[in-house]
């Protein structure tokens, strides 16, 4: 044991430093505070109903009626108690509360990757810090994109495990691949995992080509076979996530449209709308932020204060007080790129970027070409609408690529490859500086190129950047409406441009200084006036200070609040909420129109909302929005969804008020007439104007399930909800004749089963999106139960595969211990 500690002392010290960094950065966390994250707030609201029932029943329901009329909860939150990864993540989170655990995963995962690349511990630590503290890794945390951040954290160790496999690791490589990939999938951000598959695909291609050249195809295929087994295990460990998600995705906005839409190329759409998917595309010129963080203004707002040109102009020309001028300036959009808004730039560190460029020139290892190819591919794909030649090729033809939006997020791969190349460059300087021809010139010319760009933008920012975008004219119009003077508004906008120039210039000088220091340390080392240890220590401190200070612009102590304060502030019951909640009916819906109802989950915290916030709504619900709520609300559709209350804003005094809708159809009702339609488009058109209380439109595919097309059941029969549970809805009804009942619940045939007096009855889809039943005459009980087979099968596969994974880890540890014992004896 003593020998083990001695052999691994450097690794243990590095890990201790990482833990110290995490504790120091997130001091508010161990002071009992928590992040006020916008997306987490949305998630808390969306999850409220399921957690209420979990607290009551000890088990979370699989369905919720709190958003979009109803959807599976495993698209919002999932316990995954059979998944071994769940317990690993919980254990780490217990010791290092969120988001400390995420940043620790960043650091340890990257450190493992660099170690596998045979980088010395202290240089590997520099690389881990360079990756972990990349700006967007912290921006994602600040915004509440924790699942994405965790998925990013597991990319490096997965890559490392694949490299181990191809370098001959027969047991640990596959076992660690199964472990890390299972964790990658477990944190459940499939878009990031998909990007990981892209980088691995490029690596496998390069490895295959190299195997052909080296005539080692047998070894390549054997290693690939082991990895396939590992991948299958990782997938099966997460079957409880993947099977229900795959099933749901086909019926969501990530799947096929039910009403055929045609794109500009006259082809049927499948997956996301291209314009929507490309909405957050990286600007081509905006890549300068990799080197100069605020070259494009940084985040959308909050950059300016009372010392800005805008504030000074308002004080001098507008007679505004310093406080008011500062507040106004703070709201001005300093970001001038093509995105609608942004939380900050993609910044990889000026010194890191300098070494990345140097690595392109001096790194000899074949892995350099894989890193370069991945960087170029990810960069081109991140451009989205700004470079459609490559993006459209992937969007139209690459499997599943069109299921994901915000294409700029593929830059997470660049945030890994840039530090990788940078660290390989330093490793070259440490191990083979004498073998590199014209090394001094290469280092000097790289400094002149990278440092020169920084210096030129610092001195003459207008030379490369224009500090305006397509929205600049709209900004002037908005300012004119506010101040009532076009000339004043135009000059105010001009002052904003001056502020943008100042911001870019200051950060350019900052980056030049960091590049200069990095170059200086490298140069002095090459001249034998600096030891290896001092060089690595200097780079570690320099990169940490550089990236840390940029991260603090977005995620700092002000981002934290006392635990519970977020919920208390964001989810305070308004007077309108209190009045609505006095209605003790177990199930009715609310539509809050005081904000964008279909991009805001907060009303779901208190109500069964027709609105909500989710990146993958059911496709049928999205089509209802596009066709029935486009420009105006279709009152008939609100009725059939049982929307009893609207929350609106009084235009006179901006107060909130309630509109009680007496025409809401209720939880369930009998109709007098069933009309059959030939397809989805006709069905959508039919519900544009109809009386849902008396008539139902049914696709002709259900024609054999409907016994009678007409009756008078709406006036003679009665049906009511008797027991409410998201997974189990119970009703009682009485009718003199066979009748057709419509329920104000979303149709989802992947798990819902209906029973009449305990006998299974086919569920019919009516009015495009609702459930309906053909019911026999008399007095009977109806029960809807949600228990999807995909969830049950997924849980079973997850349990079996988790046992296999644990056994594999145990075997790897046992054989390693046995081998080490033999070596010690020998």
N, C-alpha and C positions, 0 to 999 in steps of 0.2 A: 504493500500500500504506500509506503514511504517512497519507493521508487516511482510509483505511478504519479504521485504528487510532484515529485521532482521533475519527471519527464514532461509533465503537462503544466508546469508552473506558469509559463508565459501565457498559455491559454486561459488559465484561471485568473491571472492578473488582468488580462484584457476583459474578460467577462465581468469582473468586479468593477472595472472602469465604466463599462457600458451601464451597469446597474446604477452606479453613482451618477452618471450623466442623465439617465432617465429620471431619477429621483430629484435631481437638481433642476431640470427643465420643468418638471411638473410638481413643483413645491405646493401649489394650491391643492393638489389631489390628496397628499397626505396631511393637509390641513382640514380635510373633510369637505372639500368643494368638488363641484362637478362641472363639466363643460355645458354651456348653453348652446347646443348645436341645433341648427334649424331643421335638418333632416331627421334628427333624433326626436325633436318635438312632434314632427309629422308622424313618425313611427309610433310614438307613445300614444297619440290620439287614435291611430288605426288599430292598435293592439288593446285598447282599453276594454272592449267587451270580452275579448278572449281571456284576458288576465282576470277579469271579474269572475268569469265562470270557472277559471282554473282555481282561484282562491276558494270558491264555493264547493266545487266538485273534486278538487285534487287532480284534475285532468283538463288540459286545454281543449276546447272544441276545435273541430277541423273546419268549421264554417263560421263566418261572421256576417251579420246583417248591418254592420255599422258603416259600410262603405259601398257605394255604387249599387245599392239594392241588394248586395250579397255577393260574396266571393270566398274561395277557400282560404283558410287562415295560414296554410303552409306556404302561401305566397307573401305572408306578412311576418310570421314568426313560427318557429318550429323547434320543439324540444330535442328531438333525436336522441332519446335516452338509450337506444341500443348502439349508438355510434361511439366507439372508443375515443374518437377525437373530441367529443363533447366533454368528456371528463378531463382530458389533457388541457383543453382551453379553459375550463372552469378552474382548474388547479392553478394555472398561471395567473388568471384574472384575480383569484383570491389573494395571491401574494403581491400582484402588481395591478391595482385597479385600473380600469380603462381611463385614459388612453395609454397609460404607461406600458401595458402589456404589448400594445401594437408596436410602439417604437422599439421595445426590447426585441420583438420578433424581427423588425427591420434590421437591427444591428446584428443579432445572432445569425440570422439567415444569410446575410451578406458575408459575414465573417467566415461562415462555413464554406461558402462558395469560393472565396479567395484562398482558403486553406486547401481546398480540393485542387485549386489551380497551382498548388505548391508555392504559394506566396508565404514568406516568413510572417510570424504572428504580428509583429508591430506594423508592418506594411499592410497586412490584411486588416488590421484595426483601422488604419487610415482609410482604406477602401470601404470598410463597413460604415464609417462615419460619413464618407462622401455620398454613399447611396442613401443611408437612413435619413439624413438631414436635407435631402433634396426638397425643394420648396413645396411641390405638390403633395408629397407624402404628408406634410403637416396641414396643407390647405384642405385635403380630403378629411382629415381628422376634425379640423375646426368646423367644417360644414356638416359633420355628422355622418359622413360616408365611411363608417367604421368597417362594414363588411368589405368594401372595396379596398380600404387600407390594409386590412388583414390579408386579403387575397394577394395584394402586392408584396406583402412581407414574405409570403411563402414561395414566391417565384424563384428567388436565388437558390434556396436549398433544393428545390425540385431540379433546377438546371444542374446543380452540383451533383445530385444523385445520378442523373443521366450521364454526365461526364465520367463519373466513377464507373458506371457500367461499361462504357466503351473503352475505358482504360484498364479493364480486366478484373474489376471487383465482382466476384461471382455471388457473394452472399450479401454483404453490407450494401452494395450498390442497389440491387433490386429491393431489398427490405426497406432501405431509407427512401427509395423512390415511392414505394407503396405508402409509407408513412407520411411523407411530406405532401405527396399528391392528394392523399385522403384528407389531410388538413386543409390543403388549398381548396378542395371542393367543399369541405365541411363549412368553411366560413361563408360560402354561398354567395359569391359574386361571379356569376358565370361569364360575364363579359371579360373580366380580367383573366379568368382561367382560359378562356378562348384565346386571348392574346398570348398567354403562356404557350399554348399549343402551337401558335404561329412561330414563336422563337425556337421552340423545340423542333418543329418541322424543318426550319432552315438549318439547324445544327445537324439533324439526322442526314439531310441531303449532303452537307459538306463532309460529314463523316463517311458516308457511303462513297462519295467520289474519292476521298482519300484512301479508303479501303481498296477500291479498284486499282488505284495507282500503286499501292503497296502490296497488291495481290494477297489481301487478307480478308476476303469476302466471307469466308467461313466464320472467322471470329466475329465479324460484324453481325452476321445473322444470328449467331448464338447469343450475343449480347442483346440484340434486338428482341429475341424470343423471351429472354428473361424479363426484359422490360415490359413486354406485352402482358406477361403474367402479373407483374407488379401493378400495371395500369388497371387490369381487370379487377384485381383485389381492391385497389383504391376506389374504383367506380362502385363496386358492390358494397364496400363499407358505407358509401353514401347513397345507396339505393333508396333509402327512405326520403331523401331529398330529390334525387334525380328522376325517379319514376313518376311521382305526382307532378313534378315540375314539367317534365316532358309531356305528360298527358295534358296538363293545363295549357302549355305553350301553344298547342295546336288550336286551341279555342280562344286564345288571347290575341292582343294586338301584334304579337310576334308571329302569329300564324297566318293562315289564309283569310282573306276577306270573304264575307258571306255575300256581299253585294259587290259584283265585279267592278273594280276601278281600273282604269287604263292609264299608264304613265305616258310620258312624252314620246317614247319609242313604240307606242301602240302595243305594249305587252302587258299582260295581266299582272297586277301587283301581288306580291307574296312577301310577308315580313313587314317591316316598318316602311312608311312612306320615306322616299329618298330625301326630300327636303327636310323632313323632321329629323331623320338620322344624321344629316349633315349640318344641322343647325349650329352645333358647337364644333366648328372646324378650326384648326390652327392656321393662322395667317402665315403665308410664306415668309414675309418680311419679319413676322413676329418671332421667328426663330432666334433673332438677335438677343432675346431675353435669356437664352441659354447662358449667355455671357454677361449681359447687362440687365439685371432684373427688371428695373422700372423704365426700360427704354420705351415701352408702349404705355406708360402711365401707371403700371401696377394694377391694383384692384380698381373696380369701377368708381368707387367714391371713398371719401374719408381720408384722402391724402393731403388736403389743403387745410390751412388754418388762417389766423388773422394776419400772418406775415406774408401771405400769398399775394400775387398781383391782383387776383380777383377781389380779395378782401380790401386791399388798399384802394382799388378803383371805386369800390362801393362806398368806402369811407370818404374819399376825396370828392367824387362826383355825385354820389347818391345821398350823401348826408346820413349814412347809416352808422350806427354805433359799432365799436370794435367787436363787441360780443356778437351782435347780430350778423356783422360781416363775416366773422369767423365761422359762425354756424351755417350761413349760406354757402360759403366757400367749401365747407366740408361735404356738402351734398353735391357739389359739381363733379361731373364725370371726368376724372383724369385719364382713365383708360380710353384710348382712341383706336383700338383695333376693330376688327370686323364682327366680333362676337357681340351679342346683345348686352351681355354684362359678364364679368369675370371676378373671381375672388382673389386673383393674383397671377403672377407669371410662372412659367416653367423655367426655373433657374437651377442649373447644375453646379454652380460654383465657378468663379472666374479662374481660379488656380487649377481646379479639376479640368476645366475645359482646355486650358493651355496644355496640360499634360496629355489630354485626349488627342489633341492635334499633333503633339510631339510623338505620341504612340503610333499614329498613322504612318509616321516617317521611319521610326526606329525599331518597332516591335517586329521580331522575326518569327515568332510562334505562329503556326498555321491557324490557330484560333482567331487571330487578328481578322482574317477575311470573313469568318462567320460573324464576328462582332460588327464589322463594317457593313456587311450585307443586311444584317438585322436592323442596324441603325438607319440605313437608307430606306429600307422597306417601311419601317415604322414611321419614319418622318414623312414619306410620300403619302402613306395612308392617313396620317393625322391631318393632312391638308384638306381632305374631304372635298367640299365644293370648290375649293381654291385650286385644286389640281385633279380634275375628274378623270383624267386619262387612266390613272392607276386605281383610284377609288371606285369608279364605276365598274371596272373589270372585276374587282373583288365583290362589290355590292351585288352585281348581277349574276356572277357565276361561281363565286367561292361559297361552299356550303356553310349556311348559318350566319355568314357575315352580315347579312341584312336584317338580322334579328336584334342588332344592337345600335344604340344611338350615341351621340357625343363622341364622334370618332377621334377627337383630339386626345382622348384618354389613352390611346395606344402609345402615347409618348412615355408611359410608364416603362416601356421596354427600353427607350432611349435613356431613361434615368438609371437604368442598370448597365447598359452597354458603355455609356460614357465613363463612369467610374472604373469599369473593368479595363477599358483600354488605357485609362490614365494610370492605374496601378501597374498594369503590365509594362507601361513605359518606364515607371520608376524602377521596377524590377530589372529591366534591361540595363538601366544605369548602374544598378547595384552589382549585377552579376557579369555583365559582358561589355562594359563601357569601352574597354580597349579594343574590342573586336568590331565596333561600329565605325565605319569609315566617315570621316568629316563630321564627327559628332558635335564638335564645338559649333560648326557652321549651322548644323541642323537645329540645335538648341537656340542659337542666336536668331536665325531666320524665323523660327516659330514664334519667338518672343516679339520680333519686329512685326510679324503679321497679326498675331492676336492682340498684342499690346497696342499696336498701331490703330487697329479698329476702335478700341476703347478710347484712345487719346483723341482721335479724329472726331468721334461723336461727342466727347467731352468738350472739345474746343469749338467745333462747328456742327452742332446737332442737326441743323437744317440740311447738311450735305447728304445725309442718308435717309432722314426721316421727315415726314411732312406734318405730323402732329394733328391731322384731321382725318375724318372718315366720311362715309356716305351719310351718316346721321348728323353731321355738323350743321347742315341747313335746318334740320328738324330742331336741333338744340336752339338755334337762333330764334326760330318761330316760337318755341316754348317760352324762351326768355322774354320775347316781345309781348306775348300774352300776359306774362306776369308783371312786367314793368310798364307796358303800354307805350313804349318808345322804341322804334326799330333801330335807330342810330345808337341808342344807349345799349340795346341788346346786342347789336353787332360788335360794339367795342368791348362789351363784357365778355363775349365769346373770344375775342382776340386776346384779352387778358388771360383767359383760360389756356390758350395756345402757348402763351409765354410761360405759364406755370408748368405746362407739360414739357416744354423745352428745358426748363430748370431741373425738373425731376430727372429727365433722361441724362442731362449733362452731369448732375451730381453722381448718379449711379455709374456713369461711364468712367468718371475719374476714380470712383471707388474701385471699380473692377480693374482699371489700369494699375492701381496701387497693389492690388492683390496679385495680379499677373506679374508685376515687377518683383514683388517679394518671392513669389514661387520661382521665377527665373533666377533670381539672385541666389536663393538657397541651392538650386541645382547647379548653377555656375560655380559657386564657391566649392561645392562638393567635388565637382569634376576637376577643380584645380587643387584637390587634395588638402584644402584648408578647412574642411568640415568633415566630421566623422559620419558614418552611416547612421548611428544612433541619434545624433543631433539633427541630421537631415530629416529623419522620420518623425522625430519629436516636433520639429519646426513645422513640417507639413501637417501633422495631426492638429496642432494648435491653430495654425492658420486656417485650415479648411473648416474646423469646428467653429471658430469665431465668425468666419465669413457666412457660412450657412445658418448657423444659430441666429445671428442677427437678422437675417432675412426671414427666417421662420417666425421670429418674434413679431414681425410686422402683421402676420395673420393670426398666429396662435400664441397668445401671451396671457399674463395673469388676469387681464381684464376680460378674457374669454370665459372665465370661470365664475360660478355662482355657488352660493350655499346650497347644499343638497336639499331638494324639495322646493327651492325658490323658483326654479324653472316652471314646474307644474303649477305652483301657486300663482305665478304671474301670468303665464300663457293660458292656463286652463281655469281662470277665475270665472265662475258662473256670472254671466251678464243677467240683467233683469229679464231679458227675453228668454234666456235659457231657463231661469227659475219658473217663469210662468208656464212655459211649455211642459216642463217636468212635473207640473201639478196634474197633468193628464196621466192617469195611472193605467191607461190601456196598455196591455203588454207589448203591442207592436204596431207602430205607425211610423211614417217617415217624415223627415224634416229636410228642407232645402234652404241653405243659408246663402243668400244672394248679396251679403255685405262684402264678400270678397269673391274671387273666382271659385265657384263652388266645386269645380271638377279638377282643381289643382291645390286643394286645401283640405287636409284631413282633420283639422282642429275641431270642426263641429261634431265629428264622430266620437269625440271624447265624452260627449253628453247624450248624443242622439243617434238614432238609426238614420244615418244621413244618406240621401240620394247621391250626394257628392263624395269627394274623397281625394286622396293623392296616392297614386301608384304608377310605376313605369309600365306596367303590363295589365291594363284592364282587360276584362273579357271583350272580345271583338264585337259581340252583339251589342254590348252596352256602348262601346265607342261609336258604333254605327247609329245607335239611337241618338247619341249626342250630335253627331254630324248631320243627321237628317231631320230630327225633331226638335232640337234645341239650338239650331244654327240661326242666330239672330233674334229669335223669340222663343219663349217656352210654350210647348204644346200642352195645353191644359188637359186634353184627353189622356195624354201619356202620363202626366202627373197624377191624374185620377187612378189610372190602372196600377201605378206604383204605390198607391195609397199614401201620397204626400199630403198630409193633413195640415202641415204648417210651413209657411214661408217666412223667412227672416229677411227683412228688407231695410233699406236706409231711407229715412224721411228726407226728401230733397230740400225741405224748408230749413231744418235745423240740424241735419246730419245725424239725428238720433236713430236708434234701431227700433223697429216695430215688428209686430207679429201680424201675419195675415192667416187667419184660420180658414181652411178650404173645406166647405161643407160638402163638396162634390166628390171628395176622395172615396174610392170604391170600397175601401175596407180591406180586411185581411183575406177574405175569400167571398165569392158571390156566384150565384147561378146566373146564366145568361139565357135569353129567350131564343137566340139564333146563333148558329155556327156557320160561318161562310168559309169555304175552302179557297185557297189561293194556290197558284201554280209554282211560285218560287219566292225566294227571299226578297227580291226587288218589289214584287207585287204585294207581298205581305207588309213591307215597310211603307209602301204607298198607301195601303189600306188603313193603317193606323194613324195616318196623317190627320184624318178627320173622321171620327166615329164616336159612338156612345159605348164605352167599355162596360157599362153597367148592364147593357142589354144584348150586346153582340160581341162575338169573339171571332177572330180570323185565325185559321189553322192551315198550315201547309198541307197540301193534298197527300203528302207522304204518310200522314196520320189518319187518312180517311177511314181505314178499316177499324180504327180504335173508337170512332165516334158513331154511336148507334142512331142518334136522332139529331137532325140539323135544327129543328125548331121545338120549342116548348114554351110554357108560361112559368117556368120555375123561378124567374127573377122576382115574381110577385107572390107566388104561393109557397116556395121553399125557403128554408132558412139554414145557413151554415155559419158557424162561428169558431174562432180560435179559443181553445180551452186551456192549452198549456204551451208556454214558449220556452224553448231552448234552441240555440243556434243549430245544433245537430239533430234536434228532435222536435218537430212541430206537430201538435195534436189538435184536431178539430172534431166537432160533432155537427151533424146535419140531419135535417128532416125534409123529405120531399115526397109528394104524392106519386110522382112518376120518375122514371129514369131521367137524369139531368146532367148537364155539362157544367162543371164548376171551374172557375178560374181563380188562381191564388196569386196574390201580389208578391210573389217570390220569384227570384231569378231562376230560370231553367238552366240546369247543369247536369247532364246525363252521365257524368263520370263519378258517380258515387251516391246520388240521391235515389232512394227507393221509396215507393208509396205503398201503403197497406190500407185496405178497407176491412175493418173487423179482423185484422191479423192476416188477411189474404193479400198477397202482392198484386198490385194493379199497375198497368203501364202508365207512365207519366207522359203527357202530351204537351208539346210546346204550343202555346197560343200567344197571339198578339206580339209575335216576333221574338219575345224574350221571357215570357212568363210561363209558370207551370199550370197545367190544367189536368183534370181527371174526368173521365166518364163514370158517373156514379149511379148505382142502382137505387130504386125507390125505397122509401122507408126511413127509419131512424138508424143511423150508423155512426161509427167512429172512423176517422181518417188519421193516418199517421205518416209523416215524412221523416225518414231517417237518413242521415248522411254518414256513410261508412265506406269510403272508396277502396276497391280492391288494390289499387296501386299503392295505397298507404300501408295496407296490411302486408302485401308481398314485399314492399320495400323494407319494412321493419324486420321481417324475417331474414331477408338477404343481408341486411346490415348487421344483424346479430351474428350470423354465421361467419361473415367475412371479417368482422372485428375480432372474433376468436382466432381466425386464421392469421390475421395480422399480428396479434399479440404473440401467438405461437412462433411466428417468423422472427419477431424481435428477440424472443427468448432464445431461439436457436442460434441467432447471430451472436448474441452475448455469450452463450455457452461455448460455442466453438472458438470465439475470440479468446475467451478466458483460458480454454484448454490449450490453444496454440501458444499463448503467452507463457503459460506454466511450463510447457515443454521447452520453450526457448530459454527460460530462466534456468531450468535444470541443466540444459545443454551448456 
